[in-house]
Amino acid sequence: MERLREIAEEATNEIDGLLKSKLSDEQWDRVEKIVEETVIKALLEGQHRAVDAALGFPSADRDLANKIASAIRQKNDALIVNLSSMR
């Protein structure tokens, strides 16, 4: 989770560097939150695509595909719980 915050902070620093005037503390916090939420949404979308890919295996591999999809979903659930507790 800390790495997500680091990514959001790096992006916010880059945005701040592009602006003619520096962000206020309130603007900084809001921009960082927007970036963090966007990173989280992108991460979850990637995990959803991974589940879809796992479930796309032929029926002979269906058992393994279901196990992989289940593991990805469990990681998603843990991520959501951890992110919710950070707020």
N, C-alpha and C positions, 0 to 999 in steps of 0.2 A: 504494500500500500504506500509505503514511503516513496518508492520509485515513481509512482503516479504523481505524487505531489511534486517531486523534483522535475518531472517532465512539464507539469503545469507551470511551475515557477520559471523554468527555462523559456517556455513559450511567452510567458508574461513579460519577462525581461526583454525578449526580442521585440515584442509589441511596443513596450515602453521606449525602446531605443529608436523606433521608427517615428514616434510622435514628436511634433515640434515642441510641445511642453510635456513635462513629466506628469505621470499619473499621480493624483492625490492618493493618500492612504486608502480612502474609501473606494476609489476607482480601481486601485491596484488589487484590493481584496476581491472586488466583484469580477474583474477580468480574470484573475487567477481561478476563481470558482467556475466561471464559464469554461475556461480551458480545461480544468480538471473534469468537469461534467462531460465535456466533449470527448476527452480521452477515455473516460469510463464507458461512454456509449459506444465508441469505436471498438474498444476491447471486447465488450459484450457482443457486439455484432460479429466480430471475428470468431468468438466462441460459438455463437449460434450457427455460423457457417461451417465450423468444424463438426458440430453435431450433425448437420445436414449431410456433410460429406461422408461421415462415418455411417450414417443410415443409408447411404446410397450404394453400399456394397451389395454384391449379388447374394441371393438367398443362402448359398452355401456358407457364406461368411457372416450371416445375420447374427449369430450368437456373439461373435467377437465384436461386431459393429455395435450391437446393443450395449455391450460392456463398456466400450470406448465412449459411446454417447452418454451413458450413465455417469461415467467418471467426469466427463466434461461438465455435465449438468451439476454435479456435486461441487465442482470447482466454481462454477457460476454462482451457486447458492452461497458458498463460503465468501466469495468476493462481495456479493451484495450485502451480506450480513456485516462484513468488516467495513465496507464503505459507509453503510448506514450508521455504524457506531462511531465513525470518525466525525460525523456532522454534529 
